Amino acid sequence: MQEHMPSDRYVTTLKYDYIFCGTGASASLLLLELYRKNLLKETKVLLVDQVMKTSRDKTFCFWAEEGDPICQDLKSLISYSWDAVNLSDHSAISILPLKYNHVSSIDLYQELNKLVDQLGLQRLIATVENINKDEEGLYIIADGLKIRGKKIFDSRTPIYQPPIRGEVHLYQSFVGWMIETESEILQPHTFRFMDFEIEQQGFTQFVYVLPFTPNKALVEVTRFGAEVIKVGDAELLLKKYIAHHFGKHTVTDVEQGCIPMSNTKIAYDITPGVVTLGAKNYHIKPSTGYAFKNMYYHAKAVVASIQKGENLELLNSLHEKKFIGRFAFYDSLLLDILKNRPGQGKHIFVELLRNVEIKKILKFLDEKTNIKEDISIFYQLPWAPFLTALFHKTIRYSWFQPLILTILTIFLIVLGNKSPLQTNIANGIFFVGLISVGIPHGAVDHLLETGKWDFKKAPLFIVKYLLLFALMGMIWYFIPPLALTIFIGYSAWHFGQADGDQWQFSPLIAMLWGTSVLFYLLGTHITETNAILATMGQLSLPISCPVWAMLPWLLWAVIRKKFPLMLTVIWLMLASYIPLLYAFGLYFIGQHSLTSWQHIQAHLKLSHKHIWLHSLPFHGGAWFLMAAFYFLWPSQDMVYDYSQWGLFFIFIACISFPHVVAMHVVYKGRSNFNS
Ligand SMILES: Cc1cc2nc3c(=O)[nH]c(=O)nc-3n(C[C@H](O)[C@H](O)[C@H](O)COP(=O)(O)OP(=O)(O)OC[C@H]3O[C@@H](n4cnc5c(N)ncnc54)[C@H](O)[C@@H]3O)c2cc1C
């Protein structure tokens, strides 16, 4: 093959019609389709990849009918097809008119190489560092060279963002051996699909067998899980499986790979005019890892759009668009199970393969079934793991929290203000909330900086924490108005930080939101607020707040289509009809602490149980400190009804001061916080 390596001068002066950043599977499929439609003639094309592909690095398998365009167009590349499947050790089941087809990656790359030679396409082995646009148009920076292109196709390997709010990022990792058996024992037209009769080792693991002759097959161990399978572990499983099923054999080739199974966002700076392809365009189906057919049909759609002169960017699957719809929802449930209850995976797949016709399963995986068919499939599956996943998913929806708070608030209103029932139930909720999340969310500050308890740094950390606590206490004692101002200031900032992160507010809007919420809660309960403030150093809030004061936020939420924010504003307005302490308690526990808890969990990457257990020493310490505080704080002013609460809030002000400082580490590190 003739290789063209443009010189610096050449590259910077010539403008290409198409630049391909990455020349793997998706780019190859698109170039082949452009060629088939005669669109590469007199077209200046540059192919940029960081490596020159010279060997088989992947095996692409897909199912389709023989007459489908994909089988027709790629006929010369399909090196093998199976028309029957073996689901367990039982007899073969025909999948006709479908066939399971095999394309070796090297055949695809060589087909592209032929085009490069035949049409004189240009190739550059370089790393594309950047794709951008200036007044002259689109360009790429590759190994320091600035190269211009009218259209740029980007299929560079995607970088997945950390999962947020119920998203899952797993791996489908596999190790395969090409084996030759001594005797002819394989049925060359029957492939073995997901054989779960291997040790699960805490994951969901199975074996594929793709026979090519009666004594030659690719046997592959695959794991769906949060950890990539180690080669040594996979080899042990392969040895055992092959010895059991095929006896004596020799290994002639090894294949190893890993495909992301993810419904998180892909990091991408959207440059107008750039078209994403392949994995970067979310073509890998999260629950299966299959992408080849999606990429082929996307290539066809891109070429059809070029022929019609349409805007190609419309073919970029944005994250939001991609993960809407029922199939995305099913994928997310399965991913949730595979991540959180991996032991259930085998049971689910075995039941699926046992009870549902294979052609229907393949149609379902192609996202071509209708709802009736979907229900008939789900009916055959074990329900419990899906219902649990559904419950987990629902509670992670951003509207769930404000919805529950709205229901609770209405419930408390219905019980009647200050009625014994309201008092008992609200106190119960408040107490359980404080123990479960209110105090614990502030009792893991010792882990935030380094992610673990550092015995060397611990004494200094505790001393600093107590000093900040004492400093705030002294200000309260000597200059209460100043203490109140500082307390309101950092509380507004801190509340705004947590809520603002959730709703992607800019820091300024977040601060405005935090301040509004605080003043709203206090101002709509002015009598109670001032009664408590009076016990905290003869303080008072000069102005009250009408219920409608939150309406501008409601309007803003409607305009910005922020449904969870709308619900939050509505429940805050309802909360002005219940006593201050319950309204504040619901906000502090149900909104602030729960939201912060999720951010802390994402920061520490620990389970809820672990975080709660880690919080225990400081949680206990907080109760002890509170008891000491009540005992030691001079009580001569505490003569009013609300004195207990006044003291409680002074304590809260003191202990939350170092917490607010510590939590800043979490928010500084969170990339989804809008600026
Ligand atoms: C081992 C394996 C087996 C698979 N088997 C199947 C299967 O059987 N069926 C199926 O449907 N799907 C399969 N997939 C999933 C999917 O089809 C493949 O991942 C496919 O290769 C994705 O195509 P792509 O073009 O997005 O990425 P790739 O084919 O990986 O191409 C990306 C290219 O970009 C280049 N690149 C990356 N960064 C840069 C940079 N900064 N500058 C320049 N070049 C860069 C890379 O070198 C690479 O050549 C498999 C995936 C793997 C990993």
Ligand as a Chemical Component Dictionary entry (heavy atoms), coordinates in Angstrom:
data_LIG
# 
_chem_comp.id                   LIG 
_chem_comp.type                 NON-POLYMER 
_chem_comp.pdbx_formal_charge   0 
_chem_comp.three_letter_code    LIG 
# 
loop_
_chem_comp_atom.comp_id 
_chem_comp_atom.atom_id 
_chem_comp_atom.alt_atom_id 
_chem_comp_atom.type_symbol 
_chem_comp_atom.charge 
_chem_comp_atom.model_Cartn_x 
_chem_comp_atom.model_Cartn_y 
_chem_comp_atom.model_Cartn_z 
_chem_comp_atom.pdbx_ordinal 
LIG C1  C1  C 0 -12.436 -6.104 20.889 1  
LIG C2  C2  C 0 -13.753 -5.571 20.434 2  
LIG C3  C3  C 0 -14.643 -6.396 19.775 3  
LIG C4  C4  C 0 -15.865 -5.898 19.317 4  
LIG N1  N1  N 0 -16.731 -6.732 18.709 5  
LIG C5  C5  C 0 -17.912 -6.259 18.264 6  
LIG C6  C6  C 0 -18.826 -7.115 17.597 7  
LIG O1  O1  O 0 -18.587 -8.312 17.466 8  
LIG N2  N2  N 0 -19.985 -6.596 17.141 9  
LIG C7  C7  C 0 -20.302 -5.286 17.298 10 
LIG O2  O2  O 0 -21.367 -4.859 16.862 11 
LIG N3  N3  N 0 -19.464 -4.447 17.954 12 
LIG C8  C8  C 0 -18.289 -4.904 18.432 13 
LIG N4  N4  N 0 -17.434 -4.057 19.090 14 
LIG C9  C9  C 0 -17.865 -2.680 19.370 15 
LIG C10 C10 C 0 -17.594 -1.688 18.208 16 
LIG O3  O3  O 0 -18.094 -2.228 17.016 17 
LIG C11 C11 C 0 -16.119 -1.367 18.096 18 
LIG O4  O4  O 0 -15.655 -0.788 19.282 19 
LIG C12 C12 C 0 -15.777 -0.443 16.930 20 
LIG O5  O5  O 0 -14.424 -0.562 16.683 21 
LIG C13 C13 C 0 -16.128 1.008  17.192 22 
LIG O6  O6  O 0 -15.762 1.747  16.079 23 
LIG P1  P1  P 0 -15.161 3.226  16.191 24 
LIG O7  O7  O 0 -14.857 3.698  14.839 25 
LIG O8  O8  O 0 -16.030 4.040  17.044 26 
LIG O9  O9  O 0 -13.825 3.046  17.026 27 
LIG P2  P2  P 0 -12.468 2.346  16.583 28 
LIG O10 O10 O 0 -12.707 1.263  15.620 29 
LIG O11 O11 O 0 -11.763 1.998  17.849 30 
LIG O12 O12 O 0 -11.677 3.518  15.834 31 
LIG C14 C14 C 0 -11.228 4.664  16.532 32 
LIG C15 C15 C 0 -9.910  5.051  15.880 33 
LIG O13 O13 O 0 -9.521  6.323  16.370 34 
LIG C16 C16 C 0 -8.121  6.315  16.545 35 
LIG N5  N5  N 0 -7.831  7.381  17.491 36 
LIG C17 C17 C 0 -8.197  7.457  18.781 37 
LIG N6  N6  N 0 -7.790  8.629  19.310 38 
LIG C18 C18 C 0 -7.170  9.303  18.317 39 
LIG C19 C19 C 0 -6.539  10.567 18.224 40 
LIG N7  N7  N 0 -6.505  11.404 19.273 41 
LIG N8  N8  N 0 -5.991  10.931 17.063 42 
LIG C20 C20 C 0 -6.026  10.121 15.967 43 
LIG N9  N9  N 0 -6.615  8.914  16.003 44 
LIG C21 C21 C 0 -7.183  8.516  17.144 45 
LIG C22 C22 C 0 -7.804  4.919  17.032 46 
LIG O14 O14 O 0 -6.462  4.586  16.797 47 
LIG C23 C23 C 0 -8.786  4.097  16.213 48 
LIG O15 O15 O 0 -8.196  3.641  15.030 49 
LIG C24 C24 C 0 -16.194 -4.543 19.545 50 
LIG C25 C25 C 0 -15.298 -3.731 20.225 51 
LIG C26 C26 C 0 -14.099 -4.237 20.679 52 
LIG C27 C27 C 0 -13.187 -3.327 21.445 53 
# 
loop_
_chem_comp_bond.comp_id 
_chem_comp_bond.atom_id_1 
_chem_comp_bond.atom_id_2 
_chem_comp_bond.value_order 
_chem_comp_bond.pdbx_ordinal 
LIG C1  C2  SING 1  
LIG C2  C3  SING 2  
LIG C2  C26 DOUB 3  
LIG C3  C4  DOUB 4  
LIG C4  N1  SING 5  
LIG C4  C24 SING 6  
LIG N1  C5  DOUB 7  
LIG C5  C6  SING 8  
LIG C5  C8  SING 9  
LIG C6  O1  DOUB 10 
LIG C6  N2  SING 11 
LIG N2  C7  SING 12 
LIG C7  O2  DOUB 13 
LIG C7  N3  SING 14 
LIG N3  C8  DOUB 15 
LIG C8  N4  SING 16 
LIG N4  C9  SING 17 
LIG N4  C24 SING 18 
LIG C9  C10 SING 19 
LIG C10 O3  SING 20 
LIG C10 C11 SING 21 
LIG C11 O4  SING 22 
LIG C11 C12 SING 23 
LIG C12 O5  SING 24 
LIG C12 C13 SING 25 
LIG C13 O6  SING 26 
LIG O6  P1  SING 27 
LIG P1  O7  DOUB 28 
LIG P1  O8  SING 29 
LIG P1  O9  SING 30 
LIG O9  P2  SING 31 
LIG P2  O10 DOUB 32 
LIG P2  O11 SING 33 
LIG P2  O12 SING 34 
LIG O12 C14 SING 35 
LIG C14 C15 SING 36 
LIG C15 O13 SING 37 
LIG C15 C23 SING 38 
LIG O13 C16 SING 39 
LIG C16 N5  SING 40 
LIG C16 C22 SING 41 
LIG N5  C17 SING 42 
LIG N5  C21 SING 43 
LIG C17 N6  DOUB 44 
LIG N6  C18 SING 45 
LIG C18 C19 SING 46 
LIG C18 C21 DOUB 47 
LIG C19 N7  SING 48 
LIG C19 N8  DOUB 49 
LIG N8  C20 SING 50 
LIG C20 N9  DOUB 51 
LIG N9  C21 SING 52 
LIG C22 O14 SING 53 
LIG C22 C23 SING 54 
LIG C23 O15 SING 55 
LIG C24 C25 DOUB 56 
LIG C25 C26 SING 57 
LIG C26 C27 SING 58 
# 
